[in-house]
């Protein structure tokens, strides 16, 4: 069964809500991603906070509107802060997003990923190899890069979503989003996006910002990916390379408006296999 929809998945309406609320997004992210992620969230209209000390992470997570956890640059104290912050967000009823960077690469990462899954993330956003590794169906990729195509992770994403009652977003050339019942594919973006470090990490923060105040995390995640992809597509017009693209992308996020988003292709939602 295929449902073609523009009503429920309206990226413009979700972006308008985000900008009106200016949600506070608590990010425990990797050392490389902090600055780009903060700039992306600010350009879009959210308020970023990079708080990772164990002594305050849980307290801050309960105060913020949403939390993101990115395991890109792990250390024992950061892992403890991640687990405590995720538990605090869950107990406070705040959405939180897990970014399982290179989760299959080492035993330490696999163990950390398993413990964080126990805190029931609202959304898990990763590349195909990371999602396969979380569901114990693959090797985990080549470092932080995916060695698997999106379609190879479809069954793993659906199974993971059903097991955790979560939304799983597999991002790549065409993003795939599922909540275990529904599945959507989101086109967009630009070939230069993987050439700019941490744009995927920054997307995790964008997903969290779209979740704030949303009734349906699946629809909100699809809307977030559609907006991000459209900004990437627009940023790539006429740029010379990754350096100029990085600047143009921030500007494109800031300039996103209803007219641009209403021109997006119709999004289709199907039953998950």
N, C-alpha and C positions, 0 to 999 in steps of 0.2 A: 504494500500500500504506500502510495506517495502522496504527500500533501504539499501543494504549492501554496506558499503563504507570504504575504507582505504585511498583514495586520499584526500578528503576534511578534514577528521578528522585524522590528522597525528600528534600525540602528540610530536614526536621527532622534527618535524619542528617548532612547536610552542615553545618548550623548547629552541631550538637553537636560535630562534629570541629573546626570553626573555633574554638569557645570553649575547647575542651580544649587546642588548640595555641597560641592567642593569637599568630598569625603577625605578624611584623614586616613591614609594608608600606611600601616606599620610594615616595614620591610626588613626582614632579616635575610639579607642577600649577600652575594659574594663580593670580595674586595674589588674585582674588576667592574662590577655592574653598578656600584652605588651612584656614581655621578651621572652616567647616562640614564639610569632608571629614574632618578629624581627629576632630571630635565624633561623626560618623556611625560611623566605624571603632571608636572607643572604646566607643560604646553597643552595638555589635554584638559586641564581644569581641576585636577585633584591636588591634594596636599600630601607630599611624601614625608615620611620620617624614617630614618635609618637608625634603629635602636636594637643593639644586639648584645649588650651586657646582660649576663644572667641575672644580676642583681635587680634589674628593672624591666626585663623583657616581658615577663608575665603580667606585671602591673600595667605596662603600657599597652599590651595587646588587648586587655579588657577595656581600656579607654578609647582605643582607636575604632574606626568604623569597619576596618577589615585588616587582615594580616596576610603577608606572603612569606613563605619560607623557601629559600633557595640553597641547595647543598653544594654549590660550586666550589667553595673554598672552606673545607671543614676543619674544625679543631674541636677538642673535647668540650671546652667551655661553651663554644658556640652551639654545639649539638645539644647540650643541656638547656641552653636558652631557647633553642628552637622547640624542643619538646615541651618545655614549660609554657612558652608563649602559645603554642598550638592548643594545649589543654585549656589555658585561660580563655582563649578566643572561643573555643567550643563551648565551654561552660557559660560564657557570657552571651551566647547566641550570636556571635559575630562570624561572618563568613571568613574562611581562610583558604589560601591557594598554595599547593605544594608544587615546586619546580624541582624535579628529581635529577639534577644535572649529573650526567655520567654515572647514574646510580648502579649500573652493572659493572663498573670498571674495577672495583676493589671490594674486598670483604667488608671493610669499614663502611663504605658507601651502601652496600646492600643491607647491612645491619641497621644503619641509620634510616634508610628508606623504609624498612619494615616497621621500625618503631614509630616513625612519623605517620605511617598509614593507620596505625592503631588509634591515632587522634582524629580520624575521620575527616579528612579535608573536604571542603565543599567542592573544590575543583582541583584536578590534577592536570597540569599542563606540561607536556614534554614532547620530545621528538619520538619518532617511531621506535628507535632502539631502546630508549628509556622506558617507554610504556611496555614494550616486550619484556624488558628485564624485570620490571615491577611485578609482572604477571608470570615470571619465571618461564618465559618462552623464547629467550634470545640471549645473546652474549653481552648486550649492553652498549654496543657501538664502538666507535674509535675515538677514545677520549670523550670530549664534549660533543662530538659530531655524530650524527646518525649514520649508520651503515645499512639501514633498512628503509625500504620505501614505505610511504604512508599506508598503502593498502595491506601490507604485510602485518600491520598492527591492528587492523580493524577488529578481529575477533578478540584479541587481547584487551583492547580498549573497552569493548562491550562487556566482557567478563569482569574486568576490574571495576567498571562502573556499577555493575549489578552486585558485586561482592561487597562494595563499600557504600552503596547507595549514594554515589557521587557523580559528578560530571567529569568526563575525561576528554581533554582536548589534545589531539595529536597534531602538531603543527609542522608545516613544511610547505612545499610548493602549492598544494591545495590542502587547507586545514580540514580536519575531521573532528567532529564534536558528537559525543553520545552521552546519554544518561542511563544507558542500558535498555531503554525502551524506544527512544528516538535516536535518529542519526542525521546529521547535517554535514554537508561539505561546503566549505567557504573558500571561494577563489579570491584572488587579489595578490597584492604584494609586488615585489620587484626582485629581479635576479641579484641586485646588489645588496639586498638585506642581509644575507648570510656573510657578506664581506665586511660588515660593520660589527665589531664585537658587542655582545650583550644586548642586541636588539630583541632576542628571544627572552632573555631575563627581564627586560623592561616590559615586554608584553604580559608577563605574569602579573605585574603591578597594575596594568591596564585592566586585565580581567577582574582583579580584586575590586578596582574602583567601580566597574560596571555592576558588580554583584550587590553593592550597597543599595538597599532599598528595593531591590528587584524581587518580584514574586516568584520568578522561575529562573533558577540558576542556569539551566540549559539555554534558555532563550537569551539571557544576559551575556553568557559566554559567546554565543554565536554573534551577537551584536558587537561585542568587543573586538572579536577577530575580524569582522567585516570592516569596522572603522579603521583598525590598524592596517589591514591590507590595502584599503583605499588610500590611506595616507602614504603608504609605501609606493603604490602605483603612481600617485601624483608627484611624489618626491623624485622619482626616477626620470622624469621627463627633462631631458636636456642637461643632465649633470655629467661631469667628466669622469667620475670614479667614486670610490668609497668615501673619500674625505668630503667631497662636496655633497654627496648623498646624505651623509650623517647630519649635516647642517640643514639641508633641504627637508629632511624628514621631520625634524623638530618643527620647522616652519609649517609643514603640511599638516601636522597634527593640530597645531594652533589654529590653522585656517579652516579646518573641517567645518562645514555648515550643512544645513538641511538640504539645500539644493544639490550639493555634491552627493550626499548620502541617498537621497531619493532616486538618483540616477543609477544606483547600483543594480546589478542583475537580480532578478527574483531568486530568492533563496528557497531551496527545497528541503523539506524534512521528510524522511522516510522512517518506516519501522526498522528498528535495529535487527540484524540477523540473529 
